[in-house]
Amino acid sequence: MSTPQRKKPSWMDDKDWAAMAPTLDAARDEAAKAAAEKAAKEAETKAKCTAWHSAKPRWITQRVQVSAGIAGNERSWDVEPKYADKQVLNNAKCPYCWKD
């Protein structure tokens, strides 16, 4: 029969934790630094995204073909195609959030 394991005294736990404290503090500091850098980068991206959305017009003027032309010989048209400037929705995507 094996003898039961004795419980480790609490002062030994304290000693172990005291030995690991500098390592844990360094890891915590590194994690906090990485989190701060990530938050700064996200804030910068959010600011750029907001600026892009506020500067983008909802409607844009675009030249569109109104009626198709009828081709004549290889160098000219029998009936020229007609074009007009029309207001169309701006469907450009934001390069930061990929939304309209």
N, C-alpha and C positions, 0 to 999 in steps of 0.2 A: 504494500500500500504506500502510496505517495503521501508525503506530508502536505498539508494545505499551504498555499502561498500566503506569506505574511503581507499585510498591507504595507505599502510604502509610506514612510512617515512624511507628513506634510512639509517639514523643513527641507526634505530632499527635493520635493516638487518646487519649492520656492527657489532653491539653489539652481535647479535646472532652468526655471523661467528667467532667473537673473542672468544666466549665461546666454540665453537666447535673446534677451531684450535688445541688445545693439543691432542684431541681425534683423529683428522684427521692425525696429524703428527705421532702419535704413530702407527696408522694403516698403514700409508705409510712406516714407518721404518720397520714394521713387514713384509709387502709385499716385500720390497726390500731385506730383509734378506732371506726370503723364495725363492725369485727368484735367489739370489746369490748361495744359497745352491743347488738349482735345476740345475743351470748352471754348478756348480762344479761337481756334480754327473754325468751329461750328458757328460762333458769333460772327466771324468775318464773312463766312459763306452766307449766312442769313442776311447780313447787311447788303452784300452784293445782290442777292436774290431779290430783296425788297426794292433796291434801287432799280434793278432791271424791270421788275413788274410795274413800278410807278412810271418809268420812262417809256414803256411800250404802249403805243396807241391801240385802241380797240379796233378801229377801222383804218384801213389804208387804201390809197388810190392805186389801182392797178390797171394796166392797159390790157384789155381782153378783146378777143375776136368776136364780133357781133354776128357777122354772116360770113360763110365760107366763100372763097373765090372759085371761079370756074376757070380751069386751066385752058389756055389756048394752045399755041405751039410751045416748043420747049423754052422759049425766051420771054414770053409775055402771057398776060392774063386776058381772057375774054371779058370776065367780070372780076374786078379787083376785090380781094377780101376787105371787109370793113372792120375797123377797130374803134373802140371807144374807151374812155377812161371811166371806170366804175369804182364805187366804194365797195370793198369786200372786207370780210372779217379777217383780222390779223391772226393767223394760226401758228405764229412762231412759238417755238418751245423754249422755255427758260433753260439756259445751260447749267443752272445750279440745282433746280428741283425737278426739271423735266416736265413741268406742267405748263398749260397754256397761259 
